[in-house]
Amino acid sequence: NFQRAIRAQKKIQYEEEKEARDAEKAAYLAKFEEEEAKKIPYEEEQALCEFLANFLERTYLSKPGDEAKTASENKDVVAVKDDPFAGLKPVSKKDADEEYFGKGKAKKKRTRATKNQDTSSGPFTLSVDTFEQFGLLSLNPPTSSEQVAKSVQELREKKEWYKQQPRGSIPTAAEIRKSNEKAVAKQRQSSEDGDAPQANKKAPQGAFSLSKDDFVPLGVGAAATSINSSWGQKPAASQEAS
């Protein structure tokens, strides 16, 4: 009776904890759905389209308006006239001390101008993450510099297309990413399960016996002869034939 009472008490405690966990999970899901309802539908996908389009334009496309913009900014700068400090140059305390004590002026370090990298001259490359991001949007990434402009246009159009889709009508990027991860994990698990039987498979082995002809005795004298007296001898049929 005592053991039965303890089991009944543990069962009641387990059911109460399970109900509390279920209620907590339901409250979390309700709050999550409420927060998702406040967001713009497919906001992440639109931001991803904008990010990729800006990245391609900034990296592989030249903007003709940049030079004009820089020139207009330079026109707004007013030059200072009659500057009393125009002929003066800043001198560090270390250089002044060396010159005062007769060491002379220190040698200036040679500075080399950095060359601007031209992405159009080198090979066209994209990272693995960029390919994955294009896949989340169901778009093909560009494979050459000539296709960059077309890809930028497709990204802009895809962004506008996402704005017109109602909530829940198509899978989100997070759902597609999660589905891809599950598919990869399932494929890896199946490949590991397929390789396991082959790795564990061994040649069938019979029962071990000292009297087998393929056993080589390690002893000498009568002990070795008693173990297998026929080892190393020709069969009787072969002796008669010879």
ChimeraX commands (.cxc) that place a marker at each C-alpha (Angstrom):
marker #1 position 0.00,0.00,0.00 radius 0.5
marker #1 position 2.83,2.38,0.81 radius 0.5
marker #1 position 4.53,1.82,-2.57 radius 0.5
marker #1 position 1.20,2.25,-4.35 radius 0.5
marker #1 position 0.63,5.58,-2.58 radius 0.5
marker #1 position 4.07,6.82,-3.59 radius 0.5
marker #1 position 3.49,5.89,-7.24 radius 0.5
marker #1 position 0.11,7.62,-7.23 radius 0.5
marker #1 position 1.67,10.75,-5.71 radius 0.5
marker #1 position 4.46,10.78,-8.35 radius 0.5
marker #1 position 1.89,10.36,-11.11 radius 0.5
marker #1 position -0.16,13.29,-9.85 radius 0.5
marker #1 position 2.98,15.44,-9.57 radius 0.5
marker #1 position 4.05,14.51,-13.12 radius 0.5
marker #1 position 0.62,15.41,-14.53 radius 0.5
marker #1 position 0.65,18.78,-12.75 radius 0.5
marker #1 position 4.13,19.58,-14.13 radius 0.5
marker #1 position 3.06,18.55,-17.62 radius 0.5
marker #1 position -0.01,20.79,-17.48 radius 0.5
marker #1 position 2.18,23.69,-16.35 radius 0.5
marker #1 position 4.63,23.12,-19.22 radius 0.5
marker #1 position 1.79,22.91,-21.75 radius 0.5
marker #1 position 0.26,26.13,-20.44 radius 0.5
marker #1 position 3.63,27.89,-20.59 radius 0.5
marker #1 position 4.20,26.70,-24.15 radius 0.5
marker #1 position 0.72,27.81,-25.23 radius 0.5
marker #1 position 1.29,31.26,-23.72 radius 0.5
marker #1 position 4.64,31.56,-25.52 radius 0.5
marker #1 position 3.13,30.58,-28.87 radius 0.5
marker #1 position 0.27,33.02,-28.41 radius 0.5
marker #1 position 2.69,35.84,-27.63 radius 0.5
marker #1 position 4.89,34.88,-30.58 radius 0.5
marker #1 position 1.93,34.91,-32.98 radius 0.5
marker #1 position 0.86,38.28,-31.60 radius 0.5
marker #1 position 4.32,39.75,-32.21 radius 0.5
marker #1 position 4.43,38.26,-35.71 radius 0.5
marker #1 position 1.05,39.79,-36.51 radius 0.5
marker #1 position 2.43,43.25,-35.74 radius 0.5
marker #1 position 5.25,42.84,-38.24 radius 0.5
marker #1 position 5.03,43.54,-41.94 radius 0.5
marker #1 position 4.43,40.33,-43.90 radius 0.5
marker #1 position 7.68,39.01,-45.38 radius 0.5
marker #1 position 9.69,41.88,-43.94 radius 0.5
marker #1 position 12.83,39.76,-43.68 radius 0.5
marker #1 position 12.61,38.71,-47.32 radius 0.5
marker #1 position 12.21,42.31,-48.48 radius 0.5
marker #1 position 15.21,43.40,-46.42 radius 0.5
marker #1 position 17.25,40.54,-47.88 radius 0.5
marker #1 position 16.36,41.60,-51.43 radius 0.5
marker #1 position 17.41,45.17,-50.68 radius 0.5
marker #1 position 20.65,44.05,-49.05 radius 0.5
marker #1 position 21.70,41.83,-51.97 radius 0.5
marker #1 position 20.81,44.48,-54.55 radius 0.5
marker #1 position 22.84,47.14,-52.73 radius 0.5
marker #1 position 25.75,44.73,-52.31 radius 0.5
marker #1 position 25.90,43.91,-56.02 radius 0.5
marker #1 position 25.58,47.56,-57.04 radius 0.5
marker #1 position 28.24,48.70,-54.61 radius 0.5
marker #1 position 30.68,45.90,-55.47 radius 0.5
marker #1 position 30.30,45.25,-59.20 radius 0.5
marker #1 position 28.42,48.20,-60.72 radius 0.5
marker #1 position 29.75,51.74,-61.13 radius 0.5
marker #1 position 27.46,54.62,-60.37 radius 0.5
marker #1 position 27.88,57.59,-62.75 radius 0.5
marker #1 position 26.25,59.96,-60.26 radius 0.5
marker #1 position 28.95,59.53,-57.66 radius 0.5
marker #1 position 31.44,61.87,-59.39 radius 0.5
marker #1 position 28.86,64.61,-59.82 radius 0.5
marker #1 position 27.84,64.24,-56.18 radius 0.5
marker #1 position 31.44,64.55,-55.03 radius 0.5
marker #1 position 31.97,67.63,-57.21 radius 0.5
marker #1 position 28.86,69.31,-55.78 radius 0.5
marker #1 position 30.07,68.61,-52.24 radius 0.5
marker #1 position 33.45,70.18,-53.05 radius 0.5
marker #1 position 31.73,73.32,-54.33 radius 0.5
marker #1 position 30.03,73.79,-50.99 radius 0.5
marker #1 position 33.40,74.00,-49.21 radius 0.5
marker #1 position 34.49,77.64,-48.76 radius 0.5
marker #1 position 38.24,78.29,-48.88 radius 0.5
marker #1 position 39.72,80.31,-45.97 radius 0.5
marker #1 position 41.50,83.50,-47.05 radius 0.5
marker #1 position 44.23,85.38,-45.14 radius 0.5
marker #1 position 44.86,82.49,-42.78 radius 0.5
marker #1 position 47.51,83.57,-40.20 radius 0.5
marker #1 position 48.60,79.94,-39.72 radius 0.5
marker #1 position 48.93,79.17,-43.42 radius 0.5
marker #1 position 52.77,78.95,-43.39 radius 0.5
marker #1 position 53.07,76.98,-40.17 radius 0.5
marker #1 position 53.41,73.22,-39.89 radius 0.5
marker #1 position 52.81,71.07,-36.81 radius 0.5
marker #1 position 55.99,69.69,-35.24 radius 0.5
marker #1 position 55.99,66.91,-32.70 radius 0.5
marker #1 position 57.93,67.24,-29.47 radius 0.5
marker #1 position 60.18,64.29,-30.34 radius 0.5
marker #1 position 61.30,65.85,-33.63 radius 0.5
marker #1 position 61.95,69.18,-31.93 radius 0.5
marker #1 position 64.12,67.58,-29.22 radius 0.5
marker #1 position 66.15,65.60,-31.74 radius 0.5
marker #1 position 66.78,68.74,-33.80 radius 0.5
marker #1 position 67.71,70.74,-30.68 radius 0.5
marker #1 position 70.28,68.22,-29.47 radius 0.5
marker #1 position 71.98,68.02,-32.84 radius 0.5
marker #1 position 70.54,64.74,-34.05 radius 0.5
marker #1 position 69.07,66.38,-37.07 radius 0.5
marker #1 position 65.67,65.78,-38.52 radius 0.5
marker #1 position 64.43,62.27,-38.46 radius 0.5
marker #1 position 64.02,60.48,-41.73 radius 0.5
marker #1 position 60.51,60.43,-43.04 radius 0.5
marker #1 position 58.92,57.08,-43.50 radius 0.5
marker #1 position 58.19,56.17,-47.05 radius 0.5
marker #1 position 54.51,55.94,-47.66 radius 0.5
marker #1 position 53.16,54.01,-50.57 radius 0.5
marker #1 position 49.91,54.93,-52.16 radius 0.5
marker #1 position 47.33,52.19,-51.94 radius 0.5
marker #1 position 45.82,51.17,-55.20 radius 0.5
marker #1 position 42.09,50.90,-55.45 radius 0.5
marker #1 position 41.01,47.39,-56.17 radius 0.5
marker #1 position 39.11,47.05,-59.40 radius 0.5
marker #1 position 36.58,44.25,-59.08 radius 0.5
marker #1 position 35.73,44.33,-62.78 radius 0.5
marker #1 position 39.24,43.31,-63.83 radius 0.5
marker #1 position 39.48,40.23,-61.57 radius 0.5
marker #1 position 37.45,37.03,-61.71 radius 0.5
marker #1 position 33.81,37.19,-60.68 radius 0.5
marker #1 position 33.28,35.43,-57.36 radius 0.5
marker #1 position 30.49,35.19,-54.80 radius 0.5
marker #1 position 30.59,33.67,-51.34 radius 0.5
marker #1 position 28.71,30.53,-50.35 radius 0.5
marker #1 position 26.46,32.58,-48.06 radius 0.5
marker #1 position 25.43,34.77,-51.00 radius 0.5
marker #1 position 24.45,31.70,-53.02 radius 0.5
marker #1 position 22.41,30.44,-50.07 radius 0.5
marker #1 position 20.65,33.80,-49.69 radius 0.5
marker #1 position 19.67,33.80,-53.35 radius 0.5
marker #1 position 18.29,30.30,-52.86 radius 0.5
marker #1 position 16.11,31.48,-49.96 radius 0.5
marker #1 position 14.55,33.99,-52.35 radius 0.5
marker #1 position 14.13,31.38,-55.12 radius 0.5
marker #1 position 16.41,33.38,-57.42 radius 0.5
marker #1 position 19.49,32.40,-59.40 radius 0.5
marker #1 position 22.66,34.28,-58.40 radius 0.5
marker #1 position 24.78,35.94,-61.11 radius 0.5
marker #1 position 27.73,33.92,-62.39 radius 0.5
marker #1 position 29.45,36.73,-64.32 radius 0.5
marker #1 position 29.76,40.50,-64.25 radius 0.5
marker #1 position 27.40,40.80,-67.23 radius 0.5
marker #1 position 24.57,39.23,-65.20 radius 0.5
marker #1 position 24.87,41.55,-62.19 radius 0.5
marker #1 position 22.58,44.27,-63.58 radius 0.5
marker #1 position 19.91,41.69,-64.41 radius 0.5
marker #1 position 20.16,40.17,-60.92 radius 0.5
marker #1 position 19.78,43.60,-59.31 radius 0.5
marker #1 position 16.63,44.20,-61.35 radius 0.5
marker #1 position 15.25,40.79,-60.36 radius 0.5
marker #1 position 15.92,41.54,-56.69 radius 0.5
marker #1 position 14.06,44.86,-56.92 radius 0.5
marker #1 position 11.12,43.14,-58.61 radius 0.5
marker #1 position 11.15,40.33,-56.04 radius 0.5
marker #1 position 10.98,42.87,-53.23 radius 0.5
marker #1 position 7.90,44.48,-54.75 radius 0.5
marker #1 position 6.41,41.02,-55.26 radius 0.5
marker #1 position 6.85,40.19,-51.57 radius 0.5
marker #1 position 5.01,43.39,-50.62 radius 0.5
marker #1 position 1.90,42.17,-52.45 radius 0.5
marker #1 position 1.80,38.71,-50.86 radius 0.5
marker #1 position -0.61,38.15,-47.95 radius 0.5
marker #1 position 0.68,36.71,-44.73 radius 0.5
marker #1 position 1.11,32.93,-44.77 radius 0.5
marker #1 position 0.56,32.53,-48.51 radius 0.5
marker #1 position 4.15,31.41,-49.25 radius 0.5
marker #1 position 6.96,29.92,-47.11 radius 0.5
marker #1 position 9.22,32.42,-45.42 radius 0.5
marker #1 position 13.00,32.43,-45.68 radius 0.5
marker #1 position 13.28,31.07,-42.14 radius 0.5
marker #1 position 10.98,28.16,-42.98 radius 0.5
marker #1 position 12.92,27.37,-46.16 radius 0.5
marker #1 position 16.21,27.48,-44.26 radius 0.5
marker #1 position 14.85,25.16,-41.58 radius 0.5
marker #1 position 13.52,22.74,-44.19 radius 0.5
marker #1 position 16.89,22.67,-45.97 radius 0.5
marker #1 position 18.71,21.96,-42.72 radius 0.5
marker #1 position 16.37,19.05,-41.95 radius 0.5
marker #1 position 16.85,17.62,-45.44 radius 0.5
marker #1 position 20.64,17.82,-45.13 radius 0.5
marker #1 position 20.58,16.21,-41.68 radius 0.5
marker #1 position 18.29,13.41,-42.93 radius 0.5
marker #1 position 20.51,12.75,-45.93 radius 0.5
marker #1 position 23.62,12.66,-43.74 radius 0.5
marker #1 position 21.95,10.27,-41.31 radius 0.5
marker #1 position 20.84,7.95,-44.12 radius 0.5
marker #1 position 24.33,7.89,-45.62 radius 0.5
marker #1 position 25.84,7.08,-42.21 radius 0.5
marker #1 position 23.31,4.29,-41.67 radius 0.5
marker #1 position 24.10,2.87,-45.11 radius 0.5
marker #1 position 27.84,2.83,-44.45 radius 0.5
marker #1 position 27.54,1.28,-40.98 radius 0.5
marker #1 position 26.61,-2.29,-42.06 radius 0.5
marker #1 position 29.46,-2.38,-44.56 radius 0.5
marker #1 position 31.95,-1.17,-41.97 radius 0.5
marker #1 position 30.76,-3.66,-39.36 radius 0.5
marker #1 position 30.49,-6.55,-41.84 radius 0.5
marker #1 position 33.27,-9.12,-41.37 radius 0.5
marker #1 position 34.15,-12.42,-42.96 radius 0.5
marker #1 position 32.42,-15.37,-41.29 radius 0.5
marker #1 position 34.64,-17.12,-38.84 radius 0.5
marker #1 position 34.21,-20.72,-37.72 radius 0.5
marker #1 position 34.86,-22.19,-34.33 radius 0.5
marker #1 position 38.47,-22.13,-33.28 radius 0.5
marker #1 position 40.11,-25.53,-33.12 radius 0.5
marker #1 position 43.69,-26.56,-32.57 radius 0.5
marker #1 position 43.25,-29.62,-34.76 radius 0.5
marker #1 position 42.70,-27.63,-37.98 radius 0.5
marker #1 position 45.28,-28.04,-40.73 radius 0.5
marker #1 position 45.78,-24.28,-41.11 radius 0.5
marker #1 position 46.89,-23.90,-37.49 radius 0.5
marker #1 position 50.68,-23.56,-37.10 radius 0.5
marker #1 position 51.94,-24.97,-33.79 radius 0.5
marker #1 position 54.39,-22.81,-31.90 radius 0.5
marker #1 position 55.82,-25.58,-29.69 radius 0.5
marker #1 position 58.48,-28.15,-30.50 radius 0.5
marker #1 position 58.91,-31.85,-29.85 radius 0.5
marker #1 position 56.17,-34.09,-28.55 radius 0.5
marker #1 position 53.88,-31.18,-27.57 radius 0.5
marker #1 position 53.66,-29.92,-31.14 radius 0.5
marker #1 position 53.21,-33.47,-32.44 radius 0.5
marker #1 position 50.43,-34.17,-30.00 radius 0.5
marker #1 position 48.57,-31.04,-31.06 radius 0.5
marker #1 position 48.50,-31.80,-34.74 radius 0.5
marker #1 position 50.52,-34.70,-36.00 radius 0.5
marker #1 position 49.33,-34.32,-39.57 radius 0.5
marker #1 position 50.45,-30.71,-40.02 radius 0.5
marker #1 position 53.00,-30.20,-42.79 radius 0.5
marker #1 position 52.55,-33.74,-44.21 radius 0.5
marker #1 position 51.19,-34.71,-47.59 radius 0.5
marker #1 position 47.89,-36.54,-47.74 radius 0.5
marker #1 position 48.07,-40.35,-48.06 radius 0.5
marker #1 position 46.64,-40.29,-51.60 radius 0.5
marker #1 position 49.40,-37.99,-52.79 radius 0.5
marker #1 position 52.09,-40.18,-51.20 radius 0.5
marker #1 position 50.79,-43.30,-52.97 radius 0.5
marker #1 position 50.63,-41.43,-56.28 radius 0.5
marker #1 position 54.24,-40.36,-55.88 radius 0.5
marker link #1:1,2 radius 0.2
marker link #1:2,3 radius 0.2
marker link #1:3,4 radius 0.2
marker link #1:4,5 radius 0.2
marker link #1:5,6 radius 0.2
marker link #1:6,7 radius 0.2
marker link #1:7,8 radius 0.2
marker link #1:8,9 radius 0.2
marker link #1:9,10 radius 0.2
marker link #1:10,11 radius 0.2
marker link #1:11,12 radius 0.2
marker link #1:12,13 radius 0.2
marker link #1:13,14 radius 0.2
marker link #1:14,15 radius 0.2
marker link #1:15,16 radius 0.2
marker link #1:16,17 radius 0.2
marker link #1:17,18 radius 0.2
marker link #1:18,19 radius 0.2
marker link #1:19,20 radius 0.2
marker link #1:20,21 radius 0.2
marker link #1:21,22 radius 0.2
marker link #1:22,23 radius 0.2
marker link #1:23,24 radius 0.2
marker link #1:24,25 radius 0.2
marker link #1:25,26 radius 0.2
marker link #1:26,27 radius 0.2
marker link #1:27,28 radius 0.2
marker link #1:28,29 radius 0.2
marker link #1:29,30 radius 0.2
marker link #1:30,31 radius 0.2
marker link #1:31,32 radius 0.2
marker link #1:32,33 radius 0.2
marker link #1:33,34 radius 0.2
marker link #1:34,35 radius 0.2
marker link #1:35,36 radius 0.2
marker link #1:36,37 radius 0.2
marker link #1:37,38 radius 0.2
marker link #1:38,39 radius 0.2
marker link #1:39,40 radius 0.2
marker link #1:40,41 radius 0.2
marker link #1:41,42 radius 0.2
marker link #1:42,43 radius 0.2
marker link #1:43,44 radius 0.2
marker link #1:44,45 radius 0.2
marker link #1:45,46 radius 0.2
marker link #1:46,47 radius 0.2
marker link #1:47,48 radius 0.2
marker link #1:48,49 radius 0.2
marker link #1:49,50 radius 0.2
marker link #1:50,51 radius 0.2
marker link #1:51,52 radius 0.2
marker link #1:52,53 radius 0.2
marker link #1:53,54 radius 0.2
marker link #1:54,55 radius 0.2
marker link #1:55,56 radius 0.2
marker link #1:56,57 radius 0.2
marker link #1:57,58 radius 0.2
marker link #1:58,59 radius 0.2
marker link #1:59,60 radius 0.2
marker link #1:60,61 radius 0.2
marker link #1:61,62 radius 0.2
marker link #1:62,63 radius 0.2
marker link #1:63,64 radius 0.2
marker link #1:64,65 radius 0.2
marker link #1:65,66 radius 0.2
marker link #1:66,67 radius 0.2
marker link #1:67,68 radius 0.2
marker link #1:68,69 radius 0.2
marker link #1:69,70 radius 0.2
marker link #1:70,71 radius 0.2
marker link #1:71,72 radius 0.2
marker link #1:72,73 radius 0.2
marker link #1:73,74 radius 0.2
marker link #1:74,75 radius 0.2
marker link #1:75,76 radius 0.2
marker link #1:76,77 radius 0.2
marker link #1:77,78 radius 0.2
marker link #1:78,79 radius 0.2
marker link #1:79,80 radius 0.2
marker link #1:80,81 radius 0.2
marker link #1:81,82 radius 0.2
marker link #1:82,83 radius 0.2
marker link #1:83,84 radius 0.2
marker link #1:84,85 radius 0.2
marker link #1:85,86 radius 0.2
marker link #1:86,87 radius 0.2
marker link #1:87,88 radius 0.2
marker link #1:88,89 radius 0.2
marker link #1:89,90 radius 0.2
marker link #1:90,91 radius 0.2
marker link #1:91,92 radius 0.2
marker link #1:92,93 radius 0.2
marker link #1:93,94 radius 0.2
marker link #1:94,95 radius 0.2
marker link #1:95,96 radius 0.2
marker link #1:96,97 radius 0.2
marker link #1:97,98 radius 0.2
marker link #1:98,99 radius 0.2
marker link #1:99,100 radius 0.2
marker link #1:100,101 radius 0.2
marker link #1:101,102 radius 0.2
marker link #1:102,103 radius 0.2
marker link #1:103,104 radius 0.2
marker link #1:104,105 radius 0.2
marker link #1:105,106 radius 0.2
marker link #1:106,107 radius 0.2
marker link #1:107,108 radius 0.2
marker link #1:108,109 radius 0.2
marker link #1:109,110 radius 0.2
marker link #1:110,111 radius 0.2
marker link #1:111,112 radius 0.2
marker link #1:112,113 radius 0.2
marker link #1:113,114 radius 0.2
marker link #1:114,115 radius 0.2
marker link #1:115,116 radius 0.2
marker link #1:116,117 radius 0.2
marker link #1:117,118 radius 0.2
marker link #1:118,119 radius 0.2
marker link #1:119,120 radius 0.2
marker link #1:120,121 radius 0.2
marker link #1:121,122 radius 0.2
marker link #1:122,123 radius 0.2
marker link #1:123,124 radius 0.2
marker link #1:124,125 radius 0.2
marker link #1:125,126 radius 0.2
marker link #1:126,127 radius 0.2
marker link #1:127,128 radius 0.2
marker link #1:128,129 radius 0.2
marker link #1:129,130 radius 0.2
marker link #1:130,131 radius 0.2
marker link #1:131,132 radius 0.2
marker link #1:132,133 radius 0.2
marker link #1:133,134 radius 0.2
marker link #1:134,135 radius 0.2
marker link #1:135,136 radius 0.2
marker link #1:136,137 radius 0.2
marker link #1:137,138 radius 0.2
marker link #1:138,139 radius 0.2
marker link #1:139,140 radius 0.2
marker link #1:140,141 radius 0.2
marker link #1:141,142 radius 0.2
marker link #1:142,143 radius 0.2
marker link #1:143,144 radius 0.2
marker link #1:144,145 radius 0.2
marker link #1:145,146 radius 0.2
marker link #1:146,147 radius 0.2
marker link #1:147,148 radius 0.2
marker link #1:148,149 radius 0.2
marker link #1:149,150 radius 0.2
marker link #1:150,151 radius 0.2
marker link #1:151,152 radius 0.2
marker link #1:152,153 radius 0.2
marker link #1:153,154 radius 0.2
marker link #1:154,155 radius 0.2
marker link #1:155,156 radius 0.2
marker link #1:156,157 radius 0.2
marker link #1:157,158 radius 0.2
marker link #1:158,159 radius 0.2
marker link #1:159,160 radius 0.2
marker link #1:160,161 radius 0.2
marker link #1:161,162 radius 0.2
marker link #1:162,163 radius 0.2
marker link #1:163,164 radius 0.2
marker link #1:164,165 radius 0.2
marker link #1:165,166 radius 0.2
marker link #1:166,167 radius 0.2
marker link #1:167,168 radius 0.2
marker link #1:168,169 radius 0.2
marker link #1:169,170 radius 0.2
marker link #1:170,171 radius 0.2
marker link #1:171,172 radius 0.2
marker link #1:172,173 radius 0.2
marker link #1:173,174 radius 0.2
marker link #1:174,175 radius 0.2
marker link #1:175,176 radius 0.2
marker link #1:176,177 radius 0.2
marker link #1:177,178 radius 0.2
marker link #1:178,179 radius 0.2
marker link #1:179,180 radius 0.2
marker link #1:180,181 radius 0.2
marker link #1:181,182 radius 0.2
marker link #1:182,183 radius 0.2
marker link #1:183,184 radius 0.2
marker link #1:184,185 radius 0.2
marker link #1:185,186 radius 0.2
marker link #1:186,187 radius 0.2
marker link #1:187,188 radius 0.2
marker link #1:188,189 radius 0.2
marker link #1:189,190 radius 0.2
marker link #1:190,191 radius 0.2
marker link #1:191,192 radius 0.2
marker link #1:192,193 radius 0.2
marker link #1:193,194 radius 0.2
marker link #1:194,195 radius 0.2
marker link #1:195,196 radius 0.2
marker link #1:196,197 radius 0.2
marker link #1:197,198 radius 0.2
marker link #1:198,199 radius 0.2
marker link #1:199,200 radius 0.2
marker link #1:200,201 radius 0.2
marker link #1:201,202 radius 0.2
marker link #1:202,203 radius 0.2
marker link #1:203,204 radius 0.2
marker link #1:204,205 radius 0.2
marker link #1:205,206 radius 0.2
marker link #1:206,207 radius 0.2
marker link #1:207,208 radius 0.2
marker link #1:208,209 radius 0.2
marker link #1:209,210 radius 0.2
marker link #1:210,211 radius 0.2
marker link #1:211,212 radius 0.2
marker link #1:212,213 radius 0.2
marker link #1:213,214 radius 0.2
marker link #1:214,215 radius 0.2
marker link #1:215,216 radius 0.2
marker link #1:216,217 radius 0.2
marker link #1:217,218 radius 0.2
marker link #1:218,219 radius 0.2
marker link #1:219,220 radius 0.2
marker link #1:220,221 radius 0.2
marker link #1:221,222 radius 0.2
marker link #1:222,223 radius 0.2
marker link #1:223,224 radius 0.2
marker link #1:224,225 radius 0.2
marker link #1:225,226 radius 0.2
marker link #1:226,227 radius 0.2
marker link #1:227,228 radius 0.2
marker link #1:228,229 radius 0.2
marker link #1:229,230 radius 0.2
marker link #1:230,231 radius 0.2
marker link #1:231,232 radius 0.2
marker link #1:232,233 radius 0.2
marker link #1:233,234 radius 0.2
marker link #1:234,235 radius 0.2
marker link #1:235,236 radius 0.2
marker link #1:236,237 radius 0.2
marker link #1:237,238 radius 0.2
marker link #1:238,239 radius 0.2
marker link #1:239,240 radius 0.2
marker link #1:240,241 radius 0.2
marker link #1:241,242 radius 0.2
view
